[in-house]
Each structure stands twice: as structure tokens, then as C-alpha cells.
Amino acid sequence: MKLNQIAKILELEVANDKEINGINTLKDAKSDEITFFHNKKYLKDLPSTKAGAILIEKKFSEYIPKGVEPLFTDEPYLKLAILSKYFAKPLIRDKDISISNTAQIEKNVVIGGGSSIGDNTLIMSGAVIGSDVKIGKNCIIYPKSFWFHLTSSCYEWYKGTSKIMKFS
């Protein structure tokens, strides 16, 4: 998406029409991504960002590195939230996914291409399954932010952003 299209969506002004292909953090953004600055706690990361563009308040303009196109706003966090829907990835990304007919997949689950989900497995809302991941039978996949006590009948394995519990 062109930066001037982004500015139009957010009702902001920018003269640059560079291509923006995603949203990322100040630290991890690349030259084809947009980031945002909202919290002074991250001021140390602002001068070294490699982002192509940034949603930011004017009062922080002196910290913006050369080559990073500012989109000035009094509400960078809100503008990021609005913009995020334009860069949202599909929840199930590829058609070459194998899901058992006895598996249960809740809403808001991301499953990467080439992955397979076994019999009687539950994938809970918010879980992220990467590409080419094989999940066996009788598993429960929780989002990483959920924590549960384990019993002796199961073990856990952490992969990516999900917590996987397998019952033996």
C-alpha cells in the first residue's frame, strides 16, 4: 500500500508515495514498514528505527531518523489501530492445511500453510500455528498468554506464540 494511501485512510498528510508492506515495532521495522511512537518509554528506540514511516506526535519530530517519513498525529496509537485492519493477515493463510474432522478450531486462530492438525485436538482462540507444523492427536493448544496447572497425565511444549499441552 502506498504511504499516501495510508495518509488518506488516516486523514493525515504526507507527500511521499513509498510502498509500505506492513506494520512493525520501532526496533524491528524495516524500510518498507510503518511503525508508531506513543510511549516515552520507547524514546531510546526512536532514533535508531529503520522504519519507512512512523505515526508520531509533532513534539517528538527531532528524534525521527533521516529517511523515516513522519505522519504527524495527536493520536498515533488510535491511528495504528485503524491502520492495522488494512495489514491484517488472513487467519488461515494457505489452502494446503490438513485439519482432522474431529479437531476443533476456535475463532481468531492463525494456521500457517503446510500445517496439519490431528484428531480430537482443540486449538483455542488466539493461538498461532506456524507454517509446516504438525500437531498430533488429543492436543490442546492455548494462546501463550494463558497459563494452566499441568497434571502428570500431560506435558507441555512451547512453540512460537502458543502453549501446547498433549495428553498421553
Rosetta blueprint (number, residue, H / E / L):
1 M L
2 K E
3 L H
4 N H
5 Q H
6 I H
7 A H
8 K H
9 I H
10 L L
11 E L
12 L L
13 E L
14 V L
15 A L
16 N L
17 D L
18 K L
19 E E
20 I L
21 N L
22 G E
23 I E
24 N L
25 T L
26 L L
27 K L
28 D L
29 A L
30 K L
31 S L
32 D L
33 E E
34 I E
35 T E
36 F E
37 F L
38 H L
39 N L
40 K H
41 K H
42 Y H
43 L H
44 K H
45 D H
46 L H
47 P H
48 S H
49 T L
50 K L
51 A L
52 G L
53 A E
54 I E
55 L E
56 I E
57 E L
58 K H
59 K H
60 F H
61 S H
62 E H
63 Y H
64 I L
65 P L
66 K L
67 G L
68 V L
69 E E
70 P E
71 L E
72 F E
73 T L
74 D L
75 E L
76 P H
77 Y H
78 L H
79 K H
80 L H
81 A H
82 I H
83 L H
84 S H
85 K H
86 Y H
87 F H
88 A L
89 K L
90 P L
91 L L
92 I E
93 R L
94 D L
95 K L
96 D L
97 I L
98 S E
99 I E
100 S L
101 N L
102 T L
103 A L
104 Q E
105 I E
106 E L
107 K L
108 N L
109 V L
110 V E
111 I E
112 G L
113 G L
114 G L
115 S L
116 S E
117 I E
118 G L
119 D L
120 N L
121 T L
122 L E
123 I E
124 M L
125 S L
126 G L
127 A L
128 V E
129 I E
130 G L
131 S L
132 D L
133 V L
134 K E
135 I E
136 G L
137 K L
138 N L
139 C E
140 I E
141 I E
142 Y E
143 P E
144 K L
145 S L
146 F L
147 W L
148 F L
149 H L
150 L L
151 T L
152 S L
153 S L
154 C E
155 Y E
156 E E
157 W E
158 Y E
159 K E
160 G L
161 T L
162 S E
163 K E
164 I E
165 M E
166 K E
167 F E
168 S L
